[in-house]
Amino acid sequence: MAIVVKHRKDVEIERMEEKDGWAISEFRLPITGESGSATTVFHSIFRPGSTHAKHLHYNSDEIAVYLSGKGVVGQGASRASVSSGYCRVMTKGSVHFFHNETENSDALVLGFYLNATNVADTGYKFCGKVNSDDLVQPREGLKEGILIHLKDAPIVKKGLPASWQHLRVLAPIGNHNGSQDSLLHITVSPEESTGEFCFNNAEVIYYVED
């Protein structure tokens, strides 16, 4: 895969149908199979009260990172509250949703459809609307998939490129909590650099947050 660098604002907004559960205010796909990637990356904005209704992906696991805002997520019969810093895995075949329950704050969600070159490739299926009963259920945590906050993610020391040893690297998602995929959170302080490095056995996608 060639190196691809894109800013989300330079990517067109996708036209997603509300009848299929996509009551999302803004949905962009900065990285897809057309970029040469085996993973599709999405960036979504949920205005107050907007929802991605109950749905599943037959063919693809999904990783979501909640960048800002807050809301309620459902997976199967369980519910949880999420806000900035939460990271989540929704395994393929698992019904899930997200709802921005605030009155005046957008929720920004970054995500990855793993081993899918576009949305259709994920095996997307709309499974029903989110109703008031879904939103008032006890939020006792998710019994399926993985939900973890960055503050609870372990610090990585071993197995890093030599040029990363001075950086703070967290692993919210990886084989330590049962995922075959990895998500790292790397803090690069002012004037710091990762230096040169490469990964020989994996495709690597970065999202840079300032």
N, C-alpha and C positions, 0 to 999 in steps of 0.2 A: 504493500500500500504506500502510495506517495504521501508526503507530509501535506496535510490540509489545514489551513488556518482560516477561521471564519469568525466574524462577530455576529451575534444573534440578530442585531438590528439590520444586518445586510441580507438576512434570509427572509423570504416571503412568508407571510402568515398563511397557514394551511386553512382550507375551507373544510371544517368538520361539521357533520350534521347533528343537530340536537336530537333528532328522532333516533339516532344511534347512541345516545347517551352523552354526547360531547357538548355539554353546556359550559364550555370553557371560553373565557374571554379572548385569549390569544394563545395560539399553539404553533410553534415553529419547529422545524426539523433541520438543525444545522449540519448534522452528519447522518448520511444514509448510505445505502449500497452504491449509490451513484458517486459517492466520494471514494469508493474503493473499500469501504468498511464493512465488516461482518456484523457490526452493531449499529443500531439506529439511536441517535441521541435526540431527545426532545427538550424544549424549554417552553413551559406553559405559565400563563398568568391567569389567576382566578380572581376576578373582581368580587367584592363582597356579595355573598349569597350564591355564587356560582358553584357548579358541581360537575364532576365527572362521575356519571351514574354507575350503577353496578355493572361490571363487565369482567371478562377474563381474556386471557391469551392462551390458546391451546398449544402454541408452539414455542413460546418464549417466556423465560423469566424476565421480570422487570425490576430494576433498581430505581428508587426515587429518593431524591435529596431535597429536603424542604429548606429553601434558602431564606425565605422571609414569610411573615404572616403566620396565621394559625388556623386550625380547623379540626375536623373530626374525620378519621379514617375508619373504614370497615374492611374486614377480611373474613369471609365466611360469616359466622354468627357473632364474632367478637368485634369490639369497638375500642378506639383509643384516641386521645387528643394528641395532636402534633403541632409543633411550632418550629421556628428556625433552629437548625442544628440536628434535627432528626433525620435518620437514614433508614431506608426500608427496602426489604426484598419481598416481592410478590411472586411466588413460584407459579409456573405455568399450570393452568387449569383451576386456579384459585380465584373465586369471585371477590372483587374488591371495589372500593370507591373512595373518593375524597370530596369533602364539602367545606368551602370557606364560610365559616359561621360568623365572621365579624361583620360589623355594620359600616366600617370605613377604612379597612385596610386590605390591600391586595395580598395575595399569597403567590409566591414564586416557587415553582417546582421544576427542578432539573431531573431528567430521567434517562434511563438506558433500556432499550429493548434488546436483550442479548440474543445473539445468533439470529437476528432478523434484519434484513436489509431495508425494510420499510414497514409501515404500520400493518398493511395487509398480510405481510409475511409472518406477523406475530400470531395469526389465527384469532384475530379480535372477534369477540362476540358480546353484544349488548345483552344484559341479563335483567334489566328492570330499573325503574326509577328509585331514587332515594326519597323516602317519605318521612313524616314526622316521627313515626315509631322508630325508624333507624337512628334518628338523631338523639332520642331521649334514652336509649338503652344505656346501661351502666358501662362506663369506659374503664374496663379492668385490664386493658392490655390485649394484644393480639395473640391468639392461640395458634395461628398459622404464620408461616413466613418468618421474617426477622424485622424487629423494630428496635432501634438503638439510637441514643443521643450521642453526639460527638464527645461530650464530657465523660461518657462511660466507655468510650472506645479505648482499647489498649494501645500503648505506645510501642512502635516497632523499632527494634534495635538490630535484629539479625536479618541477614539476607538482603540488605539494601545495597545499592551501588555505592562504591567507595566515596563518590562525590556527594552523597546524600547524608553522610554520617553526622554532619553538623546541623542538620535540619530537624525540625519537630515533625514526625510522621506518625499519624494515627491510622488504625485499621478498623473502621467501624464494621466492615463486612469482609469475611474471608473464611477459610476452612476452620478457624478457631470457633466460629459460631454456626458452622454447618453449611456454609455456602461454598459452591464450587467456583464462584466468581469472587473477585476482590475489588474493594473500594478503599482507596487511601485518601487521607486528608493531609496535605503537606503545607506547612507554614514557611514561607520564604520572607524573612525580615528585610527591611530596607538595606540596600547595598549587598545583600546576600545573593548567591547563585547556586543552582543545582550542579553546575559544572557539566561536563560531557558524560553521557552514559547511554546505554542501549539495553533493550530487553529482547532476547533472542527467541523466546517461546510464547510471546503474547502480544496481541494488539493493544496499544495503549492510547487512551483518549483522555485529554485534559480539559477541565473547565477552569478558567482563571477568574477568580472573584477578587475585585479590588476593595 
